[in-house]
């Protein structure tokens, strides 16, 4: 082993301190992105896992990673490494590699947060620092300490400068194995609804953690030169550039998807950019670094969507950031790395092949070993806390870490369950929680007084309430048959004017063809009965598709989707209503043998809606979009559903739409019209 100059050792020690400080960054990120009831547990894991990693990496891991190589597979010396009498470089190199090991271990912490038992997590850290990280590290970095033989991956040309695969993807693969074994948090993926997002407890703290990680990455990538030379500055500059571009890519892609700047996207996007550039920061130029960071940030959203679809519950986004970012960054070395700097002697295609080989074998090794050992551990000791402990929170269940606020909640919860309000909650003086407890006791006193007074009049109140409730229910039912529930609520609030603008709804007019002529063949009460039967069926379809019936005028029927309650799929809902109403109408057969057909017109656009009149009021809509929908019906063809171009554009992906051509519309001139034929298979 060649002793390094003191200035190089000083730089690597400083870089080690920066990487160690990343533990604080991970602590802040993970505590901030998880719920308050688990934040202490997350923090304790980030503190203790480095202690566990230090012990086992010193005992075995360092030797497996950097000892004399056995066929490029694992090291066979440098166990229980002795620092005295070995020169300063051995100790410095050990420290730098130790903090990398700690980083790989702590990546798992955030992913499995809020349900993995503390004991199982410590065993998992032991597995990483004792076996998984050292073996994978030997394959890629073996021989870096001394001329002890290259790892087999490095010998085949695999390059991972600072650990996109060796550190980050290894942590990500282990996290994925653990997630598959322990499952999702309670309530994250309900059986009867969409995935639920768990609200973070402290986003500013998480953002602070992200900044700390940026700071630590200066040492992570810059220190991987293992010397203070001219490459350090460019490496750090390209690292920060990739992180910034990754942040912006994730921010704006999330903005486009959600319609607003989602809070966690820039955080995870920046970290994905940093992870992605880690493998090749020494061998790419600034434009390539920016592109690598850009792709790292853009991969966040689709990876999160895939995990959600597969019902894999990654609490903080460790898989998109570290696993996927690490895979992309390692592959990017083969795609963009300068062959002269890489020094492998491989062609571009061969270099990409070498990178893919490294990604695959390290991934397979890390995932399979972690999955197998954690599965066996689960047979001996539960990997996951009980549902009761998970609901209570791991702060208490795992560490008995109670606070004044938690104690107050316990007392309040007891009072809620028992209904016993005869005693006050304890007051801790001179604290904010104590002030809350004092106010709560004042409220309790007033509640007790009120309960005593109400007991005397309880029977009278119950009797009066029953009568009022009966009358109110009758009035409610009557009102809801006239107006939408939301509008009825506004009317009951005595609003002077009830009117709203809606930027986009879908309006449908339907008219039974030649019904007036057919009506002459029947008595008036029979005609009313026929219309009642037909429109009752239509009313059922309105409820089925979440639409709003506006009114009927004789044998015409008007319905709208998207108001007064917003309906994201209002165009499809109205189209389905039109198709099914046509089909249901075709079943009606008059005694005369006549069959009933309808003309239907649909248009999509903005409208104004409101309540007209003080007596015999109705809820109606106005606007050019309404007029055009009416013209689509009146200029339509019996038995056909005629729609405007605005509606056709929104339906063309899922429905069969046929262009009719230009139709002369009163007040509008020639308008392009389409026929809605049915649903696509």
Secondary structure, 3 states (H helix, E strand, C coil): CCCCCHHHHHHHHHHHHHHHHHHHHHHHHHHHHCCHHHHHHHHHHHHHHHHHHHHHHHHHHHHHHHCCEECCCEECCCCCCCCCCCCHHHHHHHHHHHHHHHHHHHHHHHHCCCCECHHHHHHHHHHHHHHHHHHHHHHHHCCCCCCCCCCHHHHCCCCCCCCHHHHHHHHHHHHHHHHHHHCCCCCCECCCCCECCCCCCCHHHHHHHHHHHHHHHHHHHHHHHCCCCCHHHHHHHHHHHHHHHHHHHHHHHHHHHHCCCCHHHHHHHHHHHHHHHHCCCCCCCHHHHHHHHHHHHHHHHHHHHHHHHCCCCCCCCHHHHHHHHHHHHHHHHHHHCCHHHHCCCCCHHHHHHHHHHHHHHHHHHHHHHHHHHHHHHHHHCCCECCHHHHHHCHHHHHHCCCCHHHHHHHHHHHHHHHCCCCCCCCCCCCCHHHHHHHHHHHHHHHHHHHHHHHHHHHHHHHHHHHHHHHHHHHHHHHHHCCCCHHHHHHHHCCCCCCEEEEEEEEEEEEEECCHHHHHCCCCHHHHHHHHHHHHHHHHHHHHHHCCEEEEEECCEEEEEECCCCCCCCHHHHHHHHHHHHHHHHCCCECCCCCECCEEEEEEEEEEEEEEECCCCCEEEEECHHHHHHHHHHHCCCCCCEEEEHHHHHHHCCCEEEEEEEEEEECCCEEEEEEEEEEECC
